[in-house]
Amino acid sequence: MPEFSLGHRKSLDGVRGMAIVFVLLSHLQNLPLQGGFIGVDLFFVLSGFLITTLLLEEERDRGDIRLRDFYARRALRLLPALIAMLLVMIGMSAWTDGADDAAKMRKSALMALFYSANWFSAFRAFPSAELSATWSLSIEEQFYLVWPLLLRTLLRWRVSTTRIAVLAAAGLFLSAGWRAWLWRSTGSFERVFFGSDTHSDGLLAGTLAGLLVSSGALRPTPALARTLNWGAHLTLGILMLYLRWGWEADGYTLETGILVLNLGMAVLVLSLLFSPGPILRAVFEFPPLVWMGRISYGLYLWHMVVYGRGGRMPLLRSAGWWPLTVAATIGVAAASFYLLERPMLRWKRRFERVPSSAP
């Protein structure tokens, strides 16, 4: 059986596109949608999968994971647009807000820059609501800091990928169980939703999927493809229902629902790898959705500016004008991608994963 190689998968860009569409629609005050938080978990699952498979490919090709190169690639991908967005928010706040609110914005920007916004949110200490969405970026970056180092250490200790997968599965259920127990014992939504320890099951679900694929434990057989397709279609249907009626602070969602959705979204990602059915292919390879997936990071960042600052404008607050808000966000994010993010990505070539010359 040939070794698994990820390469570029257009359908995975489509997954990003769906995730950001969920976020953009649910954050519009004029639409009756409240379950877009699952878009963030969809990002988490996909991130865990991609980072794990790419790191394992690097270890296979080079015999090691070069952490310096990995962190350099992450910094070049994430920091330029984040810094630009934070500077814009600070500047706009200084121009239009009072001294107290401007100071809160500066403090929030500093928390977001150092990827700690989720923990301040968990203890109700994050000053500015307009930057509160940076909590998810903080959890992802904390994962990026810890997981490559842990994976590299385990591989150097010659722990098999199958055993690492068992550890990832244990961590997945431990995080979900800890969230459920803490919710029942404290009733603190902020603590269980924004804490990295209680909201890492999505990242670990993606990690588990990546480990299973890379280790060869999942073989692309027709029977597996059929099973994954059934699971993926079921997950897609549930995601659509959650977008309309889901609620992030619901007890069932916190205790069980997020875990079930994360496992289902991992199945969805795996299905897109192993012979997706025509419906899945049509949805996740739909060109506009794929394109939105490519610029999804900028969309997530700049929607905080357009929705927050632009939402103060009477025109954008009007019930029938929400498409203008979304269009403005897409325009700003596209400019960010083509004028800032993509040029910066050219520097990543200095830190790319390249095969070792050793046999």
N, C-alpha and C positions, 0 to 999 in steps of 0.2 A: 504493500500500500504506500503510495507516495506521501511524503511529508506535507503537512498542511501549510499553505502559504496564503496569507490574507489578501495582499494586493489591494487594489482600489475596487470597492464594491459600491456601485451607484445606488443600490437599494439602501445601503446604510446611510448615505446622505439623505435619502428619503425618510429614514427613521428620525434623523435630526430635524428634518423639515417638519414632520408631524409633531415632534416634541415642541418646537418653538411656536407652531401654530396654536397648539393647546394653550401655551403660556400667553401669547398675545391676545387670544380671544377671551380667555377667562379673566384677564386683568382689565378688560374694558368694563367700565361701570354701567354702560348702557345695554349690555347684553346679559341675559339670564343664564350665564354659564359660571359655574363655581368649582368645577373639578379639574381645572387646568394644572393644578399642582402635580398631577400625574405626569405631565410633560417633563417636569424636573426629574422625576424618578426614571423616566424613559432615557433622559440624558445620562443619569447615573449608571443605568444598566449598560448602555452602549459604551460609555467611557471605561467602565471596568473591563468590558470585553476587549475593546481595542487596545488599551494599554497593556493588558496581560498578554494578548497574542503577539503584539509587536515586541514586547520585551523577551518573550520566549523565542521568537524568531531570531532576535539579535543574539541571544545566548547560544542558539544552535549554530548560527552562521559564524560568529566571532569567538565562541568559546567563553564569553563573558558578557555581562551587562555593564556598559560604561556609564556610570551614574552622572558624571560630569556632563557628558554629551546629552543624556536624557534631560537633565534639568535645564541645560542651555536651550534645547529645543522647546521645552515647555515655556520657558521665560520669553523666548522670541515669539511664540504663538499667542501667549496670553497677556503679557504686560503692556505692550504698546497701546493697544486699544483700550485696555482698562484705565491706564494712566490718562489717556486723552479724554475719556468719558468723565473721569473724576475731576479733572481740571475744568472741564466745561461746567459741571455741576457746581463746583466751588465758585467759579467766576460768575455764573448766573445768580447764585445765592447771594454773593457779595453785592451784586448790582441791585437786586430787587428785594431782598429780605432785610429784616432788622438785624442788629448786631448779634442778638442771642441766637436767632435761627441760623445766621451765617456761621457762627461758631459751632453749632451742632452739625452743620453740613461738613465743616472741616474735620471735626472729630470722626464723623461717620466715614468720610473718605479715607482717613488714616486707617481705621479698622478694616475697611474693605481692601485697601492696598496690602495690608499685612495678613489678609485672608483669615481674619478672626471674627468677622461680622456675625457668623452663626452663633458663636458662644455668647456674644453680647446680646443677641436676640433671644437666646435661650433663657437668659436671666433678666429680660426686659430692660436692658441697659443700652440698647442701640438707639442713638439720638434721633436720626432722621428717617422717617418712613419712606422718603423718596429713594433711598439707597438700600432699603431693606431686602430687596431681591438679591443682593450680593451674598446672602447667606449660603445659597447653593454653590456659588463659586468657591466660597471658603471651604466647604466640605470636600469638594472635588480636589482642591489644591492640597488640603491636608492628606487626602488619599494619595495624591501624586508624590508627596514627600515621603510617606511611610512605606507604601506598598513596594515600589521598586527596590528599596533597600532591603526589605524583608525577603522578597522573592530572590534577590541575588544571594543573600545569606543562606537561605534554604538550599538553593541550587549548589552553592559551594560546599555545603555540608552533604551533598549528594542525596538529598531527599528527592524522591521521585515526584514527577508532576501529579501522579495519581494520589499520592499521600498529601501533597500540597492542596489538591482539590478537596480532599476530605477535611483539611483544616479550614479551607475557605467556606465549605458548607457548614461546618460547625460555627464559624464566626457569623455567618449569615443568620442562622437560627438563634444564635446567642444575642445578636443585636436586636432582632425582632422580638425575642422573648423579654429582653431587658426593657424595651420600649413598652410592651404590654404591661409588664409588672409595675414599671414606674408610673405609667398613666393611671393604673388602678389605685396605686398607693398615694400619689400626690395630686392627680387631676390637673397637672400643669401642662397645658398644651404646648406652650413655648418650649419648655424643657425637653419634651419627648420628640417634638417635631424638628427643632433646630439643632439639637445636640448631635455631634458627629457619632458618638457611641450608639445612639438610639435611631440613627437614620443612615446607617451604612449598609443595610441589607440590599439595597439596589446595586450599589457598587460591587458588593460581594457576589450578588447573583450573576452579574456580568463577568466578574472574575472567574467564578466557577465554570461558566459556559466556555470562557476562553481556555481554561485549563483542560477541560474535557475534550475540546476540539484539538488542541495542540498536542495532547498526550496520545491521541488516537483512540481514546475510549469511546468516542462517538464516530462510528463509521457510516458514511453516506450511502446507506442501503435504501432500496425502495420502501421497505416497511418503515424505516425511521423517517423518511421524507413524508410519508402519509401521516404518521403520528404527529410530527411537528407541524404539518400544515393544518391539521384539525385543531391543535392547540393554539396555533397562531391566529386562525380565524376566530376562534372563541375569544381570545385575548383582545383582538381588534374590536369585536362587538362590545365587550365589556368596557373598553377604553372610551368608546363613543357614548355609552350610557353614563359613565363617570363624568365625562366632560360636561354633561347637562345637569346631572343630579348628584354628583359626588360632593362630599364635604370633608375637608381635611381635618376638621376638629371632631368628626363623628367618632364615637367610641369604637364601633366595629372597624372603621377604617384604620384607626391607630393600632388596634390590637391584632387585627387579622388581615384587613383589606390591603394595606400597603405591601405586606409580605406576599400575598397571593398575586397581586398585580406585578410585583417585581419578578417573581418566578415565571409568570405568564409572558412578561416582556422579554425575559431571557430566552424563552421558547420561540418567541417571535423572531428575535435576532438569529437564532440557530436555523429557523425555517428559511430565512432569507439567504442563508449560506448553502443549504442543502435542498436544491430543486424546489423553489417556491412555486405555489400554484398560480394560475393566471390572474386571480383576483389580487393576490399579494403583489405580484409583479406589476400589475397595472397601477396599484395604489402607490407603491414605494419607489417605482421608477418613473412616476409622473414628472415630466421635466420641471414644471414650476416648483413642485415640492422638493425635488432634488436640488434645485438652485437655492431655494430658501434654506435647505440644510447646509449648503456650503457657506452661507453668510450667517448662519444661526447664532454664532458667538456674538457678532456685532448686533444682531437683532435683539439678543437678550440684554446686552449692555445698553444700547441706545434707546430701548423702549422705556427704560427708567427715566431718561431725559424727556422724551416726547410725551409719554403718558403723565409724568409728574409735572414738569414745567408747562408743557403744552396743554395739559388738562386744566390749567387755570384760565385758558382763553375761552370766552363764552361760546365761540363757534365750535371748538372741539368738545365742549361739554354738552352740546346739543345732542339729543337722542338719535337723530338721523344722520349725524356726521361722523360716526365712529369709523367708517371706511377711510375718511381723510386722515384720521389718527394713525391707522394701520399703514396707509400709503406713505405718510411722512416718515414713519419708523423704518419702513423698507428702504426708502430713499436715502436716509441718513446712514443706515447700516450698509447699504451697497457702496456708498462713498467711502465709508470706513474700510470696507473690505478691499476695494480696488486701489485706493490711494494710500492706505496705511498698512493694513494687515498683510496683504499679498506681497508688497515690496519688502516688508520685514522678513517674510518667510524665506526669501532668497538667501538670507544669512544662515538659514538652517542647514544649507548644504555643507557647511563646515563641520557640522555635527551629525551628519546622517549616519544611519546604520549601514555599514559596508561589510561584505563578507571578508573574513580573515584569509590571508594568503596561505596560511598553514593548511596542510591536508587534513 
